[in-house]
Amino acid sequence: MTTEQFISSLTLIPLRDLMSVEEEKLLNILKTFGCEKNKDLENFIKNPTQALRFEKNQTTRTYLFLDENINLIAYFTIALKVLDT
């Protein structure tokens, strides 16, 4: 599979659209993400008190790239407000 074929096989889904799914199923999807180079990225998406809370509070919008097996391959988050860390 070429890089172009791989990229075109991914599906971009807003996290907000998946929040109507049973929470346990959603958390299982988010747990499929891994990032060995930056554990903060991994923790942000896997920790329900972060990405999901920011989405519910309308502080951020997170978009997920899922493969055909519903594995989370990548994500990005856009801040809608200034975030205090």
GICOR-V708215 format. One record per pair of residues at least 12 apart in sequence whose ideal C-beta (glycine too) atoms are under 10 Angstrom apart, sorted by the first residue. I is the first residue (numbers start at 1). J is the second residue. Records with the same first field share a line. If there is no record, write none. Layout:
I->J ; J
This chain:
6->67 ; 73
7->65 ; 73
9->66 ; 67 ; 68 ; 73
10->64 ; 65 ; 66 ; 67 ; 68 ; 71 ; 73 ; 74
11->64 ; 65 ; 66 ; 67 ; 68 ; 70 ; 73
12->63 ; 64 ; 65 ; 66 ; 74 ; 75 ; 76
13->29 ; 62 ; 63 ; 64 ; 65 ; 66 ; 70 ; 72 ; 75
14->55 ; 61 ; 62 ; 63 ; 64
15->29 ; 30 ; 45 ; 51 ; 52 ; 54 ; 55 ; 56 ; 60 ; 61 ; 62 ; 63 ; 64 ; 75 ; 77
16->52 ; 55 ; 56 ; 58 ; 61 ; 62 ; 63
17->63 ; 64
18->30 ; 52 ; 55 ; 62 ; 64 ; 66
19->52 ; 55 ; 56
23->48 ; 52
25->70
26->48 ; 52
27->46 ; 47 ; 48 ; 52
28->70 ; 72
29->45 ; 64 ; 66 ; 70 ; 71 ; 72
30->42 ; 44 ; 45 ; 46 ; 47 ; 48 ; 51 ; 52 ; 62 ; 64 ; 72 ; 75
31->45 ; 46 ; 71 ; 72
32->45 ; 46 ; 66 ; 67 ; 69 ; 70 ; 71 ; 72 ; 73
33->45 ; 46 ; 64 ; 65 ; 71 ; 72 ; 73 ; 74 ; 75
34->46 ; 71 ; 72 ; 73
35->74 ; 75
41->74 ; 75 ; 77
44->60 ; 62 ; 75 ; 77
45->62 ; 64 ; 72 ; 74 ; 75 ; 77
46->72
50->62 ; 77
51->64 ; 75 ; 77
54->77 ; 79 ; 80 ; 81 ; 83
55->77 ; 80
57->80 ; 81
58->80 ; 81
59->77 ; 79 ; 80 ; 81 ; 82 ; 83 ; 84
60->77 ; 78 ; 79 ; 80 ; 81 ; 83
61->76 ; 77 ; 78 ; 79 ; 80
62->75 ; 76 ; 77 ; 78
63->75 ; 76 ; 77 ; 78
64->76
